[in-house]
Each structure stands twice: as C-alpha cells, then as structure tokens.
Amino acid sequence: MEILRILFIVSGALMALLGVPMAIGRVKPNVLYGFRVRATLDDPELWYPANRYAGRRLIEAGIVSTLAAVILAFLPDLSEDAYVWACTGVMLTALALVVVRSFRYLRRLRAARDG
C-alpha cells in the first residue's frame, strides 16, 4: 500500500508542477507541451491566455488528486483495490474537468476576439 500511496501522491504533485509553467505563461507554442489544440497552435494570442487558464486548472487538479491520495490512505477499512480505484477516479475526473473547462474558456476567448 505504501508504494501505491507514494505513486498517487507523486502523480498528483507532478500534475500540479506541470501546470506551473503554463500558468505563468512560460510555455511557448509547441507541439509537445501545453493546451495544444488547433486554435491555440495557430494563434499565439489565444495560446498564452488559454494555457495560463489550463495551467491553473491543472494545478488545482494536481492538488485535489494529491489531497485525495493522502486522505484516502488514512481511511481505516479501505482495501488496496478500493484505494487504487478511488484515487484513479479522482485523478481522471479532475483531468477531465481541466479539459472541459479549458475548452469552454477557449470558446469564450475566441468569441470575445471575434465578436
């Protein structure tokens, strides 16, 4: 169980750390890292605000995932399987919310620019 706990805590922390350069606008348009969709890759004016937003959401998702991994580890009757499923569910849900919220924000950015 200790290895699983460390794995999920480190994964959540890594997710948060990966969001920091995006959130502070340090990631230039590229094909490997960032909120990389056609609209952001084609337009630097969209890239930076969209990536700052996505980076902040990624930091939040990482913090939530890390906290969940720590809190769930202290539940007395939680089996290893249940711990893995719960941590995985929290992490995947948090990441899905990052993606959905980032696309919604991008749509608002594009509407403000075009409207």
C-alpha positions in Angstrom: 0.0 0.0 0.0 2.9 2.4 0.7 4.1 2.2 -2.9 0.6 2.9 -4.2 0.3 5.9 -1.8 3.6 7.3 -3.0 2.7 6.7 -6.6 -0.6 8.6 -6.4 0.8 11.4 -4.3 3.7 11.9 -6.6 1.4 11.7 -9.7 -0.8 14.5 -8.3 2.2 16.6 -7.3 3.7 16.1 -10.8 0.4 17.2 -12.4 0.4 20.4 -10.3 4.1 21.1 -11.1 3.4 20.6 -14.8 0.7 23.3 -14.6 3.0 25.9 -13.1 5.0 26.9 -16.3 1.7 27.1 -18.2 0.0 29.1 -15.5 2.8 31.7 -15.5 3.0 32.0 -19.3 6.4 30.4 -19.7 5.3 27.8 -22.3 5.7 29.0 -25.8 3.6 27.5 -28.6 4.9 24.0 -29.4 3.8 20.5 -30.3 4.7 18.7 -27.1 3.5 20.6 -24.0 0.6 22.8 -23.1 -3.0 23.2 -24.1 -2.3 22.2 -27.7 -5.3 22.3 -29.9 -5.6 23.7 -33.5 -6.9 27.1 -32.3 -4.1 27.7 -29.8 -1.3 26.4 -32.0 -2.5 28.6 -34.9 -2.8 31.8 -32.8 -0.3 33.0 -30.1 -2.9 35.5 -28.9 -5.0 32.5 -27.9 -2.2 30.2 -26.8 -1.0 32.2 -23.8 -4.3 33.0 -22.1 -5.7 29.5 -22.8 -2.5 27.9 -21.5 -2.5 30.1 -18.4 -6.1 29.1 -17.7 -5.4 25.4 -18.3 -2.3 25.6 -16.2 -4.2 27.0 -13.2 -6.8 24.3 -13.6 -4.0 21.6 -13.9 -2.5 22.9 -10.6 -5.9 22.6 -9.0 -6.4 19.1 -10.3 -3.0 18.1 -9.0 -3.7 19.5 -5.6 -7.1 17.7 -5.4 -5.6 14.5 -6.6 -2.7 14.7 -4.1 -5.1 15.5 -1.2 -7.4 12.7 -2.2 -4.4 10.2 -2.2 -3.4 11.3 1.2 -6.8 11.4 2.8 -7.9 8.1 1.3 -4.7 6.4 2.6 -5.9 7.1 6.1 -9.3 5.6 5.8 -9.2 2.5 8.1 -11.2 -0.1 6.2 -10.3 0.8 2.6 -8.8 -2.0 0.7 -5.9 -1.6 -1.7 -8.2 -2.1 -4.7 -10.6 0.4 -3.5 -7.8 2.9 -2.8 -6.5 2.5 -6.4 -9.9 2.9 -7.9 -10.8 5.9 -5.8 -7.5 7.7 -6.5 -7.7 6.8 -10.2 -11.3 8.1 -10.3 -10.4 11.3 -8.6 -7.5 11.9 -10.9 -9.3 11.1 -14.1 -12.3 13.2 -13.1 -10.0 16.1 -12.2 -8.2 15.8 -15.5 -11.5 15.6 -17.5 -12.7 18.8 -15.7 -9.4 20.5 -16.7 -10.0 19.6 -20.4 -13.7 20.6 -20.4 -13.2 23.8 -18.5 -10.2 24.7 -20.8 -12.2 24.2 -23.9 -15.1 26.3 -22.6 -12.6 29.1 -21.7 -11.1 28.8 -25.2 -14.5 29.2 -26.7 -15.1 32.3 -24.6 -11.7 33.7 -25.7 -12.5 33.1 -29.3 -16.0 34.7 -29.0 -14.6 37.8 -27.3 -11.9 38.1 -30.0 -14.3 37.6 -32.9 -17.3 39.3 -31.5 
